[in-house]
Amino acid sequence: MPNTDSEMITSTKNQHVQHIRELLAKKSSREEHGSFIVEGVRLCEEAIKCDIPPRVVLYSDACSARGLELVHQAAAAGSKVFVVKRDILDTISDTETTQGLLMVMQTHLLRLPDLLDFVLVIDQVRDPGNMGTILRTAVAAGVQAVFYTPGSVDAWSPKVVRSAMGAHFFVPIVQKSWAEISELCKKQQQPLTSYLAESADGKPLWDADLKKPVALVIGGEADGASPEAKTGVNAFINIPMPGGFESLNAAVAASIILFEVVRQRNT
C-alpha cells in the first residue's frame, strides 16, 4: 500500500461508499453533486491528467503497481484518499472485474471555447454504448464541444463513461435544450449551420459545405431525431447507401459524418 496516510473504510455503511453507490445508480445524484465515477487503471490515468484532481479516491489491495502510482499522484494533488476492503469495493463497483481503483471526478471538467466552428449535437440517443462510441469518435475527429439533449442517455453514466474510454477528459460535454443549442449556434462570431442526419431527407453529406462552421446533429437509434431537432436545424443531410439499407447505427452514422468534416477541411 502507498504511504498516503489513507483512512481505512471497512463498512458498506460508510458515507463515501453510500455516496458512490448513489453516483453510480442515479443521474439525479450526479447532477446534484456535479460528480461522476471513473473505474479502472486506464480511465483513472486519463482522469489524473486533468487540471482538476479527483474529489475522492478509493483503492483496495487488488490495485496494481500502476494503479498505486495514480493513488500517489491524486494524494499529492489534494484528493481525499481511502483504502477500502477488497470485498467492499467489489460490491460497489459497476464493473464485472474490479481493478481495485475508483475515482470520484467533477463533471464538466472542460470549459466551452469562446469561438466554436465544429460542434456535435446528440439527440435522443439512448443506448450507452452508442453514446460512448460517439463521444470517442467526436474527440478523434477534433470536435470542439458535444451537446446532448434531455431525451438522450446521461453522458456521465458509468456505462457511457466506460464506453467512451476517456473522451470525457478531452472535450466539453454539456446537456442543453434545443432552445439553448439554437441560441449558442446563432451567437457565434460566425454562426454555425446546423445539419441533421436523416436517412430519407436532405442532400448527400459530401454535397454540404462542411468547411464552414457547423453543428452536426445525430438522432437516436429507434425513433430518430426529436421534433425539436427537425424544426430547429438549418438543413438536412443524408449518407447515401447504395446497398439498400435504410439506416445505420447511430454511432456508425456519426463516425461517417464527423470524418467527412475532417476530409473536407483537410483537402
Phi and psi in degrees as GROMACS dihedral restraints (atoms count N, CA, C in turn):
[ dihedral_restraints ]
;  ai    aj    ak    al  type     phi  dphi    fc
    3     4     5     6     1   -72.1    20    10
    4     5     6     7     1   151.7    20    10
    6     7     8     9     1   -83.2    20    10
    7     8     9    10     1    80.2    20    10
    9    10    11    12     1  -114.6    20    10
   10    11    12    13     1    10.7    20    10
   12    13    14    15     1    52.3    20    10
   13    14    15    16     1    40.8    20    10
   15    16    17    18     1   -74.4    20    10
   16    17    18    19     1   139.0    20    10
   18    19    20    21     1   -76.6    20    10
   19    20    21    22     1   142.7    20    10
   21    22    23    24     1   -92.6    20    10
   22    23    24    25     1   131.1    20    10
   24    25    26    27     1  -104.0    20    10
   25    26    27    28     1   122.8    20    10
   27    28    29    30     1  -122.3    20    10
   28    29    30    31     1     2.9    20    10
   30    31    32    33     1  -132.3    20    10
   31    32    33    34     1   142.2    20    10
   33    34    35    36     1   -70.8    20    10
   34    35    36    37     1   -12.1    20    10
   36    37    38    39     1   -88.4    20    10
   37    38    39    40     1    -0.9    20    10
   39    40    41    42     1   -56.9    20    10
   40    41    42    43     1   141.4    20    10
   42    43    44    45     1   -61.1    20    10
   43    44    45    46     1   -35.3    20    10
   45    46    47    48     1   -70.4    20    10
   46    47    48    49     1   -38.9    20    10
   48    49    50    51     1   -63.1    20    10
   49    50    51    52     1   -45.6    20    10
   51    52    53    54     1   -65.9    20    10
   52    53    54    55     1   -38.6    20    10
   54    55    56    57     1   -63.5    20    10
   55    56    57    58     1   -42.9    20    10
   57    58    59    60     1   -65.4    20    10
   58    59    60    61     1   -39.5    20    10
   60    61    62    63     1   -58.9    20    10
   61    62    63    64     1   -41.9    20    10
   63    64    65    66     1   -65.0    20    10
   64    65    66    67     1   -41.5    20    10
   66    67    68    69     1   -63.8    20    10
   67    68    69    70     1   -37.2    20    10
   69    70    71    72     1   -69.9    20    10
   70    71    72    73     1   -34.2    20    10
   72    73    74    75     1   -94.8    20    10
   73    74    75    76     1   -28.3    20    10
   75    76    77    78     1  -124.8    20    10
   76    77    78    79     1   123.6    20    10
   78    79    80    81     1   -61.0    20    10
   79    80    81    82     1   -39.5    20    10
   81    82    83    84     1   -61.0    20    10
   82    83    84    85     1   -36.5    20    10
   84    85    86    87     1   -70.1    20    10
   85    86    87    88     1   -40.4    20    10
   87    88    89    90     1   -62.2    20    10
   88    89    90    91     1   -40.5    20    10
   90    91    92    93     1   -69.7    20    10
   91    92    93    94     1   -42.0    20    10
   93    94    95    96     1   -61.9    20    10
   94    95    96    97     1   -42.8    20    10
   96    97    98    99     1   -96.8    20    10
   97    98    99   100     1    -8.9    20    10
   99   100   101   102     1    61.8    20    10
  100   101   102   103     1    38.6    20    10
  102   103   104   105     1  -133.0    20    10
  103   104   105   106     1   154.6    20    10
  105   106   107   108     1  -144.5    20    10
  106   107   108   109     1   168.6    20    10
  108   109   110   111     1  -108.3    20    10
  109   110   111   112     1   136.8    20    10
  111   112   113   114     1  -121.1    20    10
  112   113   114   115     1   130.7    20    10
  114   115   116   117     1  -125.9    20    10
  115   116   117   118     1   148.2    20    10
  117   118   119   120     1    91.2    20    10
  118   119   120   121     1   154.5    20    10
  120   121   122   123     1   -64.8    20    10
  121   122   123   124     1   -44.8    20    10
  123   124   125   126     1   -61.5    20    10
  124   125   126   127     1   -48.2    20    10
  126   127   128   129     1   -68.6    20    10
  127   128   129   130     1   -36.7    20    10
  129   130   131   132     1   -66.8    20    10
  130   131   132   133     1   -30.1    20    10
  132   133   134   135     1   -62.9    20    10
  133   134   135   136     1   -41.6    20    10
  135   136   137   138     1   -67.1    20    10
  136   137   138   139     1   -39.6    20    10
  138   139   140   141     1   -63.0    20    10
  139   140   141   142     1   -40.2    20    10
  141   142   143   144     1   -70.5    20    10
  142   143   144   145     1   -17.1    20    10
  144   145   146   147     1   -77.0    20    10
  145   146   147   148     1   -13.8    20    10
  147   148   149   150     1   -67.5    20    10
  148   149   150   151     1   154.7    20    10
  150   151   152   153     1   -67.1    20    10
  151   152   153   154     1   -26.2    20    10
  153   154   155   156     1   -97.9    20    10
  154   155   156   157     1   116.4    20    10
  156   157   158   159     1   -71.6    20    10
  157   158   159   160     1   162.3    20    10
  159   160   161   162     1   -57.1    20    10
  160   161   162   163     1   146.0    20    10
  162   163   164   165     1   -74.4    20    10
  163   164   165   166     1   -42.8    20    10
  165   166   167   168     1  -141.4    20    10
  166   167   168   169     1   142.3    20    10
  168   169   170   171     1  -125.6    20    10
  169   170   171   172     1   129.9    20    10
  171   172   173   174     1  -117.4    20    10
  172   173   174   175     1   134.0    20    10
  174   175   176   177     1  -143.8    20    10
  175   176   177   178     1   154.4    20    10
  177   178   179   180     1  -122.5    20    10
  178   179   180   181     1  -178.3    20    10
  180   181   182   183     1   -72.0    20    10
  181   182   183   184     1    -2.5    20    10
  183   184   185   186     1   -83.6    20    10
  184   185   186   187     1    -6.7    20    10
  186   187   188   189     1   -69.9    20    10
  187   188   189   190     1   132.5    20    10
  189   190   191   192     1   -75.7    20    10
  190   191   192   193     1   170.3    20    10
  192   193   194   195     1   -60.1    20    10
  193   194   195   196     1   -39.1    20    10
  195   196   197   198     1   -62.2    20    10
  196   197   198   199     1   -41.2    20    10
  198   199   200   201     1   -68.2    20    10
  199   200   201   202     1   -38.7    20    10
  201   202   203   204     1   -64.4    20    10
  202   203   204   205     1   -31.4    20    10
  204   205   206   207     1   -63.1    20    10
  205   206   207   208     1   -37.1    20    10
  207   208   209   210     1   -67.4    20    10
  208   209   210   211     1   -36.0    20    10
  210   211   212   213     1   -61.4    20    10
  211   212   213   214     1   -45.3    20    10
  213   214   215   216     1   -55.3    20    10
  214   215   216   217     1   -48.4    20    10
  216   217   218   219     1   -63.4    20    10
  217   218   219   220     1   -40.5    20    10
  219   220   221   222     1   -65.8    20    10
  220   221   222   223     1   -42.6    20    10
  222   223   224   225     1   -62.2    20    10
  223   224   225   226     1   -41.7    20    10
  225   226   227   228     1   -65.1    20    10
  226   227   228   229     1   -27.9    20    10
  228   229   230   231     1   -85.0    20    10
  229   230   231   232     1    -2.9    20    10
  231   232   233   234     1   101.7    20    10
  232   233   234   235     1     7.3    20    10
  234   235   236   237     1   -69.9    20    10
  235   236   237   238     1   150.9    20    10
  237   238   239   240     1   -77.7    20    10
  238   239   240   241     1   123.5    20    10
  240   241   242   243     1  -119.2    20    10
  241   242   243   244     1   132.4    20    10
  243   244   245   246     1  -131.8    20    10
  244   245   246   247     1   136.8    20    10
  246   247   248   249     1   -85.3    20    10
  247   248   249   250     1   135.6    20    10
  249   250   251   252     1  -125.4    20    10
  250   251   252   253     1   139.8    20    10
  252   253   254   255     1   -57.9    20    10
  253   254   255   256     1   139.9    20    10
  255   256   257   258     1   -55.9    20    10
  256   257   258   259     1   -43.2    20    10
  258   259   260   261     1   -67.5    20    10
  259   260   261   262     1   -28.8    20    10
  261   262   263   264     1   -71.4    20    10
  262   263   264   265     1   -44.8    20    10
  264   265   266   267     1   -63.9    20    10
  265   266   267   268     1   -35.7    20    10
  267   268   269   270     1   -62.5    20    10
  268   269   270   271     1   -36.2    20    10
  270   271   272   273     1   -72.9    20    10
  271   272   273   274     1   -28.4    20    10
  273   274   275   276     1   -95.3    20    10
  274   275   276   277     1   -14.1    20    10
  276   277   278   279     1   -64.5    20    10
  277   278   279   280     1   144.0    20    10
  279   280   281   282     1   -94.0    20    10
  280   281   282   283     1     0.9    20    10
  282   283   284   285     1  -104.2    20    10
  283   284   285   286     1   155.9    20    10
  285   286   287   288     1   -68.0    20    10
  286   287   288   289     1   -39.7    20    10
  288   289   290   291     1  -123.7    20    10
  289   290   291   292     1   104.1    20    10
  291   292   293   294     1   -73.8    20    10
  292   293   294   295     1   146.4    20    10
  294   295   296   297     1  -100.8    20    10
  295   296   297   298     1    12.0    20    10
  297   298   299   300     1    76.0    20    10
  298   299   300   301     1    21.7    20    10
  300   301   302   303     1  -148.2    20    10
  301   302   303   304     1   130.9    20    10
  303   304   305   306     1  -145.6    20    10
  304   305   306   307     1   139.1    20    10
  306   307   308   309     1  -128.3    20    10
  307   308   309   310     1   141.3    20    10
  309   310   311   312     1   -98.6    20    10
  310   311   312   313     1   118.1    20    10
  312   313   314   315     1  -114.3    20    10
  313   314   315   316     1   155.7    20    10
  315   316   317   318     1   -75.5    20    10
  316   317   318   319     1   135.0    20    10
  318   319   320   321     1   -74.1    20    10
  319   320   321   322     1   167.0    20    10
  321   322   323   324     1    53.3    20    10
  322   323   324   325     1    56.9    20    10
  324   325   326   327     1   -70.9    20    10
  325   326   327   328     1   -25.6    20    10
  327   328   329   330     1  -117.9    20    10
  328   329   330   331     1   138.8    20    10
  330   331   332   333     1   -85.1    20    10
  331   332   333   334     1   153.1    20    10
  333   334   335   336     1   -68.4    20    10
  334   335   336   337     1   139.1    20    10
  336   337   338   339     1   -62.0    20    10
  337   338   339   340     1   151.6    20    10
  339   340   341   342     1   -66.4    20    10
  340   341   342   343     1   -37.4    20    10
  342   343   344   345     1  -116.2    20    10
  343   344   345   346     1   126.3    20    10
  345   346   347   348     1  -115.9    20    10
  346   347   348   349     1   137.6    20    10
  348   349   350   351     1  -139.0    20    10
  349   350   351   352     1     2.8    20    10
  351   352   353   354     1  -150.6    20    10
  352   353   354   355     1    99.9    20    10
  354   355   356   357     1  -126.0    20    10
  355   356   357   358     1   145.2    20    10
  357   358   359   360     1  -114.4    20    10
  358   359   360   361     1   133.8    20    10
  360   361   362   363     1  -116.0    20    10
  361   362   363   364     1   123.7    20    10
  363   364   365   366     1  -104.3    20    10
  364   365   366   367     1   118.1    20    10
  366   367   368   369     1  -121.9    20    10
  367   368   369   370     1   115.3    20    10
  369   370   371   372     1    62.5    20    10
  370   371   372   373     1    28.7    20    10
  372   373   374   375     1   -85.5    20    10
  373   374   375   376     1   114.7    20    10
  375   376   377   378     1  -108.2    20    10
  376   377   378   379     1    -9.2    20    10
  378   379   380   381     1   -87.7    20    10
  379   380   381   382     1   121.9    20    10
  381   382   383   384     1   -59.5    20    10
  382   383   384   385     1   -37.9    20    10
  384   385   386   387     1   -64.1    20    10
  385   386   387   388     1   -43.2    20    10
  387   388   389   390     1   -63.7    20    10
  388   389   390   391     1   -44.2    20    10
  390   391   392   393     1   -59.2    20    10
  391   392   393   394     1   -46.8    20    10
  393   394   395   396     1   -63.0    20    10
  394   395   396   397     1   -42.2    20    10
  396   397   398   399     1   -64.2    20    10
  397   398   399   400     1   -40.3    20    10
  399   400   401   402     1   -62.7    20    10
  400   401   402   403     1   -41.2    20    10
  402   403   404   405     1   -63.6    20    10
  403   404   405   406     1   -42.4    20    10
  405   406   407   408     1   -61.0    20    10
  406   407   408   409     1   -43.9    20    10
  408   409   410   411     1   -66.0    20    10
  409   410   411   412     1   -38.4    20    10
  411   412   413   414     1   -60.4    20    10
  412   413   414   415     1   -42.7    20    10
  414   415   416   417     1   -63.6    20    10
  415   416   417   418     1   -45.4    20    10
  417   418   419   420     1   -60.9    20    10
  418   419   420   421     1   -33.7    20    10
  420   421   422   423     1   -85.1    20    10
  421   422   423   424     1    -6.8    20    10
  423   424   425   426     1    86.8    20    10
  424   425   426   427     1    22.3    20    10
  426   427   428   429     1   -61.1    20    10
  427   428   429   430     1   140.3    20    10
  429   430   431   432     1   -86.0    20    10
  430   431   432   433     1   -25.5    20    10
  432   433   434   435     1  -159.3    20    10
  433   434   435   436     1   147.9    20    10
  435   436   437   438     1  -120.5    20    10
  436   437   438   439     1   126.4    20    10
  438   439   440   441     1  -111.2    20    10
  439   440   441   442     1   140.5    20    10
  441   442   443   444     1  -129.4    20    10
  442   443   444   445     1   142.6    20    10
  444   445   446   447     1   -88.2    20    10
  445   446   447   448     1   161.8    20    10
  447   448   449   450     1   -57.4    20    10
  448   449   450   451     1   -21.5    20    10
  450   451   452   453     1   -80.6    20    10
  451   452   453   454     1    -0.3    20    10
  453   454   455   456     1   -95.4    20    10
  454   455   456   457     1   164.0    20    10
  456   457   458   459     1   -62.8    20    10
  457   458   459   460     1   149.5    20    10
  459   460   461   462     1   -63.9    20    10
  460   461   462   463     1   122.5    20    10
  462   463   464   465     1   -67.3    20    10
  463   464   465   466     1   -14.5    20    10
  465   466   467   468     1  -104.1    20    10
  466   467   468   469     1    10.0    20    10
  468   469   470   471     1   -70.9    20    10
  469   470   471   472     1   153.8    20    10
  471   472   473   474     1   -59.0    20    10
  472   473   474   475     1   -37.7    20    10
  474   475   476   477     1   -67.9    20    10
  475   476   477   478     1   -38.5    20    10
  477   478   479   480     1   -67.3    20    10
  478   479   480   481     1   -43.9    20    10
  480   481   482   483     1   -59.3    20    10
  481   482   483   484     1   -44.0    20    10
  483   484   485   486     1   -64.6    20    10
  484   485   486   487     1   -43.9    20    10
  486   487   488   489     1   -66.4    20    10
  487   488   489   490     1   -33.5    20    10
  489   490   491   492     1   -75.0    20    10
  490   491   492   493     1   -18.1    20    10
  492   493   494   495     1    52.3    20    10
  493   494   495   496     1    44.5    20    10
  495   496   497   498     1   103.8    20    10
  496   497   498   499     1    -3.6    20    10
  498   499   500   501     1   -59.2    20    10
  499   500   501   502     1   -30.4    20    10
  501   502   503   504     1   -61.2    20    10
  502   503   504   505     1   -19.3    20    10
  504   505   506   507     1   -96.3    20    10
  505   506   507   508     1     4.6    20    10
  507   508   509   510     1  -121.9    20    10
  508   509   510   511     1   -17.3    20    10
  510   511   512   513     1  -143.4    20    10
  511   512   513   514     1   141.4    20    10
  513   514   515   516     1   -64.4    20    10
  514   515   516   517     1   132.4    20    10
  516   517   518   519     1  -126.5    20    10
  517   518   519   520     1   115.4    20    10
  519   520   521   522     1  -135.8    20    10
  520   521   522   523     1   134.5    20    10
  522   523   524   525     1   -82.0    20    10
  523   524   525   526     1   129.9    20    10
  525   526   527   528     1  -142.8    20    10
  526   527   528   529     1   151.8    20    10
  528   529   530   531     1   -77.6    20    10
  529   530   531   532     1   166.5    20    10
  531   532   533   534     1   -65.9    20    10
  532   533   534   535     1   -33.0    20    10
  534   535   536   537     1   -62.6    20    10
  535   536   537   538     1   -42.2    20    10
  537   538   539   540     1   -67.6    20    10
  538   539   540   541     1   -41.0    20    10
  540   541   542   543     1   -64.1    20    10
  541   542   543   544     1   -45.5    20    10
  543   544   545   546     1   -61.0    20    10
  544   545   546   547     1   -43.0    20    10
  546   547   548   549     1   -65.1    20    10
  547   548   549   550     1   -41.4    20    10
  549   550   551   552     1   -64.3    20    10
  550   551   552   553     1   -39.7    20    10
  552   553   554   555     1   -65.0    20    10
  553   554   555   556     1   -38.9    20    10
  555   556   557   558     1   -72.7    20    10
  556   557   558   559     1   -33.1    20    10
  558   559   560   561     1   -86.3    20    10
  559   560   561   562     1    -0.6    20    10
  561   562   563   564     1   -66.0    20    10
  562   563   564   565     1   154.4    20    10
  564   565   566   567     1   -53.8    20    10
  565   566   567   568     1   -42.9    20    10
  567   568   569   570     1  -114.1    20    10
  568   569   570   571     1   106.3    20    10
  570   571   572   573     1   -54.0    20    10
  571   572   573   574     1   142.3    20    10
  573   574   575   576     1   -83.2    20    10
  574   575   576   577     1   135.5    20    10
  576   577   578   579     1   -86.9    20    10
  577   578   579   580     1   126.2    20    10
  579   580   581   582     1   -97.5    20    10
  580   581   582   583     1   128.9    20    10
  582   583   584   585     1  -118.4    20    10
  583   584   585   586     1   129.9    20    10
  585   586   587   588     1  -103.4    20    10
  586   587   588   589     1   127.6    20    10
  588   589   590   591     1   -78.1    20    10
  589   590   591   592     1   113.9    20    10
  591   592   593   594     1  -128.0    20    10
  592   593   594   595     1   134.9    20    10
  594   595   596   597     1   -67.8    20    10
  595   596   597   598     1   -30.2    20    10
  597   598   599   600     1  -104.4    20    10
  598   599   600   601     1   -20.7    20    10
  600   601   602   603     1  -114.2    20    10
  601   602   603   604     1   163.4    20    10
  603   604   605   606     1    83.8    20    10
  604   605   606   607     1  -177.9    20    10
  606   607   608   609     1   -97.5    20    10
  607   608   609   610     1   161.2    20    10
  609   610   611   612     1   -56.2    20    10
  610   611   612   613     1   141.2    20    10
  612   613   614   615     1   -59.9    20    10
  613   614   615   616     1   -29.7    20    10
  615   616   617   618     1   -76.4    20    10
  616   617   618   619     1    -7.7    20    10
  618   619   620   621     1   -90.5    20    10
  619   620   621   622     1    -9.0    20    10
  621   622   623   624     1   -83.3    20    10
  622   623   624   625     1   144.3    20    10
  624   625   626   627     1   -84.7    20    10
  625   626   627   628     1    94.4    20    10
  627   628   629   630     1   -94.7    20    10
  628   629   630   631     1     6.1    20    10
  630   631   632   633     1   -76.2    20    10
  631   632   633   634     1   -25.3    20    10
  633   634   635   636     1   -75.6    20    10
  634   635   636   637     1   163.6    20    10
  636   637   638   639     1   -57.0    20    10
  637   638   639   640     1   128.6    20    10
  639   640   641   642     1  -136.0    20    10
  640   641   642   643     1   151.6    20    10
  642   643   644   645     1  -121.6    20    10
  643   644   645   646     1   113.0    20    10
  645   646   647   648     1   -94.1    20    10
  646   647   648   649     1   133.3    20    10
  648   649   650   651     1  -114.0    20    10
  649   650   651   652     1   125.3    20    10
  651   652   653   654     1  -112.0    20    10
  652   653   654   655     1   124.6    20    10
  654   655   656   657     1   -88.4    20    10
  655   656   657   658     1   174.4    20    10
  657   658   659   660     1   -73.4    20    10
  658   659   660   661     1   170.0    20    10
  660   661   662   663     1   -71.2    20    10
  661   662   663   664     1   -43.3    20    10
  663   664   665   666     1   -91.8    20    10
  664   665   666   667     1   -52.7    20    10
  666   667   668   669     1  -105.8    20    10
  667   668   669   670     1     2.1    20    10
  669   670   671   672     1    73.7    20    10
  670   671   672   673     1  -157.2    20    10
  672   673   674   675     1   -77.6    20    10
  673   674   675   676     1   159.1    20    10
  675   676   677   678     1   -74.7    20    10
  676   677   678   679     1   160.2    20    10
  678   679   680   681     1   -56.9    20    10
  679   680   681   682     1   -35.2    20    10
  681   682   683   684     1   -63.4    20    10
  682   683   684   685     1   -38.0    20    10
  684   685   686   687     1   -66.2    20    10
  685   686   687   688     1   -44.0    20    10
  687   688   689   690     1   -66.2    20    10
  688   689   690   691     1   -31.7    20    10
  690   691   692   693     1   -89.6    20    10
  691   692   693   694     1   -17.4    20    10
  693   694   695   696     1   -93.7    20    10
  694   695   696   697     1   -17.3    20    10
  696   697   698   699     1   -84.4    20    10
  697   698   699   700     1   165.0    20    10
  699   700   701   702     1   -84.5    20    10
  700   701   702   703     1   -31.2    20    10
  702   703   704   705     1  -159.4    20    10
  703   704   705   706     1   165.3    20    10
  705   706   707   708     1  -113.4    20    10
  706   707   708   709     1   144.5    20    10
  708   709   710   711     1  -131.9    20    10
  709   710   711   712     1   160.3    20    10
  711   712   713   714     1  -138.4    20    10
  712   713   714   715     1   162.3    20    10
  714   715   716   717     1  -101.5    20    10
  715   716   717   718     1   108.7    20    10
  717   718   719   720     1   -58.3    20    10
  718   719   720   721     1   134.1    20    10
  720   721   722   723     1  -128.8    20    10
  721   722   723   724     1    84.2    20    10
  723   724   725   726     1   -65.3    20    10
  724   725   726   727     1   -14.7    20    10
  726   727   728   729     1   -76.2    20    10
  727   728   729   730     1   -10.6    20    10
  729   730   731   732     1   109.4    20    10
  730   731   732   733     1   -16.0    20    10
  732   733   734   735     1   -70.0    20    10
  733   734   735   736     1   150.0    20    10
  735   736   737   738     1   -92.9    20    10
  736   737   738   739     1   -20.3    20    10
  738   739   740   741     1  -154.3    20    10
  739   740   741   742     1   164.7    20    10
  741   742   743   744     1  -121.2    20    10
  742   743   744   745     1   159.1    20    10
  744   745   746   747     1   -53.4    20    10
  745   746   747   748     1   141.8    20    10
  747   748   749   750     1   -57.9    20    10
  748   749   750   751     1   -40.5    20    10
  750   751   752   753     1   -68.7    20    10
  751   752   753   754     1   -37.8    20    10
  753   754   755   756     1   -65.7    20    10
  754   755   756   757     1   -45.6    20    10
  756   757   758   759     1   -60.4    20    10
  757   758   759   760     1   -42.9    20    10
  759   760   761   762     1   -60.8    20    10
  760   761   762   763     1   -41.7    20    10
  762   763   764   765     1   -61.3    20    10
  763   764   765   766     1   -45.7    20    10
  765   766   767   768     1   -62.3    20    10
  766   767   768   769     1   -45.7    20    10
  768   769   770   771     1   -70.7    20    10
  769   770   771   772     1   -42.6    20    10
  771   772   773   774     1   -61.8    20    10
  772   773   774   775     1   -41.2    20    10
  774   775   776   777     1   -81.7    20    10
  775   776   777   778     1   -11.3    20    10
  777   778   779   780     1   -69.4    20    10
  778   779   780   781     1   -35.7    20    10
  780   781   782   783     1   -61.4    20    10
  781   782   783   784     1   -47.0    20    10
  783   784   785   786     1   -58.7    20    10
  784   785   786   787     1   -45.1    20    10
  786   787   788   789     1   -60.8    20    10
  787   788   789   790     1   -49.3    20    10
  789   790   791   792     1   -63.1    20    10
  790   791   792   793     1   -37.0    20    10
  792   793   794   795     1   -80.6    20    10
  793   794   795   796     1    -6.2    20    10
  795   796   797   798     1  -119.4    20    10
  796   797   798   799     1    16.7    20    10
